[in-house]
Amino acid sequence: MSQGDDKATLLRILKHNIKVKSVQIDGLRRVKEDIVVPHLKPLLKAKSLFALLGLVSTTHDQLEGLDAFEKVDINIDYLGKNRESATEVVLRVAVSEARRIGVGMNVSSDRGLNDGNFNMFFKARNLFGRLESLRFNYVKGTKISEGCSLVFNKPIFSKNKSNFKIVMAKENMLNRTANYMTSDMKTNMVYQLDMLGGKNEFEAQALWQQIHGGNVPMKIREEFGHHLKCAVRHKYLRDTRDDLLVPTTGTRHSIETE
């Protein structure tokens, strides 16, 4: 058989009519089924093997992107042909949930500032079975900085694809030139959702800053001394470009108010 015949046979197989009878998923323990089902529904609409393989690849990437599974396998089982001469298949999705607790650490250095940092994080994923996560970060610098942060993230599964996040952080930073240290305490609340044909982000932020040590001039104390700042922001982004790098059609609109 020639190479041309092989290509013709392959194209004929890929274009063959199929019907997905069902999609079965195994391996769910803590993750709720309604989190996974929306990603599997498009598989039932495949009418050809070529379309099904493309949807399987997309679904595989989406399930891995949830940060809830360590391993995702999608297998296609052949059942036979129905009365309409369409090949019937069953999809079996096998998942292995990732560990709920993750811990990591690393050491980095900044040659320009002649400073080193020790970084450590603790992450608890999928707290209540709906992809909630809690992350704690700690950074200890040898000379300049020290800080920690606590981040809670809660996806809200609805038609608007919204997300809610709370960030609390504390950071101490040394100013070598003036020999004083600033201490910042920050709190952020961010709510993201799709609305009005674009992506919306609502943010509320509070910052409490103090100065410690050294003979700090009054002008610096007025700018960086004990003070409280609060802000409320709204960002709107609508992007209809066909390509982010080299677009040929579409527009990008961004509005930010504070």
N, C-alpha and C positions, 0 to 999 in steps of 0.2 A: 504493500500500500504506500502510495506516495505521500509526501508532506502535504500537498494540497488536499488529498482525500482525508487526511487526519484532521485538518482544519475544518473541512466541511462537516465531518462527523461531529466534531466538538461543538460547532455552532448549532447543529441540529439538536444536540442534546440540551444545550443551554436554553434554546428557545422552546423546548417541549413544554406543553401545558401541564401544570401541576395544581394540586389542591391540598392546602395544609389543613388536615383534619383537626389537629389539636396541638397545643404547646404545653408541655409538662415541665415543671421546675422542681428540682430536688435539692436539698441542702439548706433550706431556710430554717434557721433556729430562732434568732431574735428579730431579724428584719421582717417587717410586716409585708404580707403579700400585695397589698394595694400600693406599696412603694415600687414594686417590680413590674406589676401587670401593665401599666401604661407603656413601658418600654417593649413589652412583648406583643402587644396588640397589632402593630404594623406587620408582624410576620404572617398573620392570618390572611392578609390581603395580597400576598404574592401570587402571581398567575403563571410565572415561568421560573425555571431553575436559575436563570441569570439574575432575575429580580430578587429571588430568595437569597442567593449568596450575598448580594449587596446588602440586603436588610440584615442578614445574620452578622456581617462584619460591623455594621452600624450599631446594632443592638449590643454586640459584645463590647464595643468601646464605651457605650453609654453605661452599661452595668459596671464596668471597671472604674468609670469616672465617678461613681457614687461614693467611693472610698469606704465601702462596706464589705467588699469581697476580696479575698486574697487570690482566688482562682475562679475563672469562668470558662466553662466548656459548653458548646452548643453542637449537638449531633443531630443528623437527619436520618430517620429510619424510613425505609421503603415499605409500603403496605401493598401496593398493587395498583391496578387500573380500575376506574369506576365505569359506569355506563356511558359517560361522555368521553371515554378514552383519555381521561386525564389521570396522570399519575398521582396517587394519594400518598402523602408523607405525614409523619409525626415528628415534631421537633422536641428534643429532650434537652433541657437546660440544667446543667449540673453546676452548682456554685459551692464554694467553700468560704464561709464568712471569715473576715480578718479578725485578728485579735482585738479585743475591746480596749486593751491597755497598751499603749506604746510609750517607750522611754528612749531618749537619745541624747547624746552629748558630743561636742566637738570643741576644738581649740583653734582660734584664728588670730592673725596678727596684722597690724597696720604698720608698714615700714615707714610711711611718711610721718606718722605721729609717734612712732617708737612705742607702740602700745599693743598689748595682747589681750584677748578676750577668751573667757571660758563660757561656753553656751550650753545650756541644758534645757530640755523640754519634756513635758509629760502630757500625753494626750489620751483622753477617754472618748472613744467613738461609739456612735450608735447607742446613746444612753438609754433611750426609751423605745428603741425599735424603729424610729422614724428618722434616722440619720442625724440626730442631734450630736453635737460634739463639744467637748470642753478641753481647752488646751492651756497649759501653764508654761510660760517661758521665763528663764532666769539667765541674766548675763552679768558676769563679773569681770570688770576690766582691771588690769594691773595698775593703771595710773589714772585714767581719765573718767571712765563711766561705770555705772552699776545700775541695774534695773530689773524689773520683773513685770509681767503682764499676765492677765487672765482673760481668755476669749471664749465666749459661749456663742455657738452658732446653731440656729434652728431653721431648717428649710420648712416652708409652709406649702404643702402640696395642694394646689388649687388651679383653677383655669388661668390665673394671673401669674403663676410661677414666682411666688414671692419668697423672700428670705429675711430673717431677723437675726441681728448680731449685736452682742453687748461686749464692749472692750473696757477693761479697767487696767491701768498701768501706772507704774511709779518708776521714775528715772532720776538718778543723781549724776550730774555732769560737772566736771572740773574745768574752769577757765584758767589755763596756765598763765596767760598774760597778766591778768588782774589778780590771780591767786584767790579766787572765790569759787564756791560751788553752788550751782542752782539745783533745786529739788522740785521736780514736777510730778503732780498727780493728775492723771487724765481719766476721763470717762466718756465713752462714745456709745451711742445707740444708733444703729443703722437699720433701716427697713427698705428693702428693694422689691419692686414689683413691676410687671409689664402692664402698661396702661397708656391710653391715648396713642396707640401705634408705636410706642417706643419704651425704653427702659427708664424707670423713675427710681431715684434714690433719695430718701428722706433721712437726715442725720441731725442728731442733737449732741453737742459736745460741751464739756465743761473742763476747765484747766485751772488748777491751783498751783501757784509757783512761789517759791521762797528762795532766799539767798542766805548762805552760811559762810562764816569765816572771812578773815582778811579785812583790811581797811578799804571798803568799797566806796568809791565816790558817790555823791548824792545823785548825779545824773544817771548812773548805772542802777542805783536802787530804785529810782523813779520808773525806769524802763523794765527792770527784771525783778524788782523787789516783791514783797508780799502782795499778791493781787489774785483776783479771781476773774476769769474770762469765760463767757458762755456764748454759744453760737448755735443757730438753727439754719440748716442748709437744705436746698432742694436742687437736684441735678436731673436734667431730662436729656436723653440721647435717642435720636432716631437716625438709623443708618440703613439706607436702602442700596448701598453700592454692591455691585456684583463681585468685586474683588477688593480686598483691603489694601493690597500693595499697588496694583496697576488697574484701577477701576476704569471701565468704559461707559457704564451707565449708573444712574442712581445718585443720591445726595446724602450728605451727613450734616445733621443739625444738632447743636448742643446748646443748652441753656442752663445757666447756673445762677442761683440767687442765694443771698445770705442775709 
